[in-house]
Structure formats: C-alpha cells, structure tokens
Amino acid sequence: MRELRLRMMRALELFSGLGGWRLALGGRGEVAAAYDVNEAANATYTLNHGASPKASELATIPASELASHRADTWLLSPPCQPFCRMGNHQGLDDRRSRAFHRLMDLFPELPPEGLVLENVSGFLGSDAHALLVERLRAHGLHRLDLVACPSRFGLPNQRPRVFVVASRRPLEARPLPDLPLRRIAEFLDDVEDESLYLSEPILARHRPGLDLVTAEDRRSTCFIGGYGQRYVASGSFLRTTRGVRRFSTAEVARLLGLPAGFRFPAHVPLEARYKLLGNGLSIPVAAWALSHLDG
Ligand SMILES: C[S@@+](CC[C@H](N)C(=O)[O-])C[C@H]1O[C@@H](n2cnc3c(N)ncnc32)[C@H](O)[C@@H]1O
C-alpha cells in the first residue's frame, strides 16, 4: 500500500508565471499565495486557476506580508537569465536576481519546512546556489540537487532543468523515470494555423541554423521565450509537406505537459504567449521533483 502522506503542503508560489508549480503540486497541497509582477502572466494564471497572483515586487516584499500566508513550503522559479548559457552569467550581480536575494535575506526570519527551486543548469555552482545552500544549511534543512529532462518522462522535448529540493526531513533521490518517447504527431493541433508557416525569404535566411523535426520524430529542442522572434537555438520548427512552421502555442503547451484545457486570455499577444511558455515548467518533471517532499 502506498505510504500515507503525513502533511499537506501549504505553498508560496514565488515567480508564479503561468502557475506551473500549482499544477505540479496537484493534490499534495494548496497554494497559499502566488507572486508575479507580469500582467500577462497574472491574467493567464487567473484564467486557468481561478485565483489571482499578487503583483507585488518580490525584491522589496516585506517579511510581514510573506509571513501572513502561514506557508510551510516555498516553490520558486527565479528568473534564469543571470544563469543562462546565452545570458550574461552575472548571477547575483544581475538586477534580475534582486528578488531572489531578497528572499534569501528573509529566509532566516521565515525559514520554510520545505522548498523546491527550479532553474537552468547554470544555476548549479553559481553564487546564488551557494547562497541558497548556506541558508538551507544554517537552518538545518536537508538538500538534494537534481537534474531532470522531460525526455525521460516520455515527452519528446529537451528541457533539462535543475531542481534544488530541501526539507527538514532527510531526503532521498528518486530514480528518474525512463518512459518511451512519444511521437511529435501526438502533440500537434488537429487543424494547422497557416500563419505559423515561415515565408520563403525567412526560411532562406535561417534554414541552415533551424532545428527541424517532423511529426514522426520523437524529439524537439527547448522552446525559449523568444521562440519565433529568434530562429536559431530557440526551439524546433516543424517540417511538413507544405513547408516549415513554428509550433503553435497550444502545441508547445502540450509538450510542456500543461493540461488540455490550458488557455490564454484573448488580450495576451502571440509573442507574449510564447514568452510565458518559454519561461514555464515541464509539469511532469516539476511534479517528480516535488514528490521528493512526500513523506
Ligand atoms: C522563470 S519565470 C517562472 C515561470 C513559472 N514557474 C511558470 O510556471 O510559468 C519567472 C517569473 O518571475 C517573474 N518575476 C521576475 N522578477 C520578479 C520580481 N522581482 N518580483 C516578482 N515576480 C518577478 C516574471 O514575471 C516571470 O513570470
């Protein structure tokens, strides 16, 4: 019989975006409060989850405000640009790390019982990682640094990410699943959006650098926020009998494991939708990372 869970988590979802952590949390607990400064992210979150994130700037959040939610778990995906292969690698010196820094300043006052942080692989070994490790140690939390990719979960998409999992209880790394990869065809829209096809001049200019896949393939590269505005190293493009096209936002959402009913508010422009997805979590991978807090 499956081990009984001893407690339901009461989570703060920090840098909440589309609400990936809320989806990954599922029945493990509830989100006490979500925080994000981006209007498009918050409108999308509200539409899909029926709860609205607070639009407060986390870099200046008062301790009393975070404490008021009486949360025991922090689920967080701080901006990854300071740690990205293509970013400036400034880590904590990057202004986009100010909010993470603020949370680390508040940590001694409000240490959670559990925490899961998601980021790109460059986070491991960074000064931000070192600061987090120091805070966890100082407050007696056990820690695991995990790396996982949706391709191990049967999803034909490369998106390796780091998860730092911490808990007051001892932790043990769980084996990664190794599910057979599904075909891209399973993730495609029934009716194609013709406007996603690349024009001849664009194709001629970028074709050598494009990562092309077909519906029969079982792989695609990581879709980043600039997908469609950048062509090279931004995500795969689909080759069909008619030409080469972008994946639609619904197709990218399926490849991330977002639920079938996931949608965007009408006022959120196409490029903003790709950006939100490109910032998002692979839901089965995040749920696996969270499962380390079961106990
Ligand atoms: C990597 S994304 C997180 C994505 C999220 N986990 C999801 O499931 O979609 C980072 C998010 O942090 C938000 N953000 C960045 N800096 C912030 C700050 N200083 N205060 C609050 N939110 C911030 C951004 O608007 C963005 O939505």
The ligand as an ORCA input file, in Angstrom:
! r2SCAN-3c Opt
* xyz 0 1
  C      11.088     31.712    -14.965
  S       9.577     32.522    -14.832
  C       8.669     31.463    -13.774
  C       7.703     30.593    -14.519
  C       6.751     29.810    -13.681
  N       7.389     28.838    -12.817
  C       5.709     29.122    -14.527
  O       5.278     28.013    -14.182
  O       5.290     29.686    -15.553
  C       9.946     33.864    -13.781
  C       8.760     34.756    -13.436
  O       9.173     35.645    -12.404
  C       8.538     36.885    -12.577
  N       9.395     37.874    -11.892
  C      10.635     38.240    -12.281
  N      11.137     39.135    -11.411
  C      10.196     39.316    -10.451
  C      10.152     40.113     -9.273
  N      11.160     40.911     -8.975
  N       9.038     40.071     -8.493
  C       8.008     39.251     -8.840
  N       7.995     38.476     -9.954
  C       9.074     38.509    -10.739
  C       8.475     37.066    -14.084
  O       7.428     37.939    -14.438
  C       8.249     35.612    -14.565
  O       6.877     35.365    -14.774
*
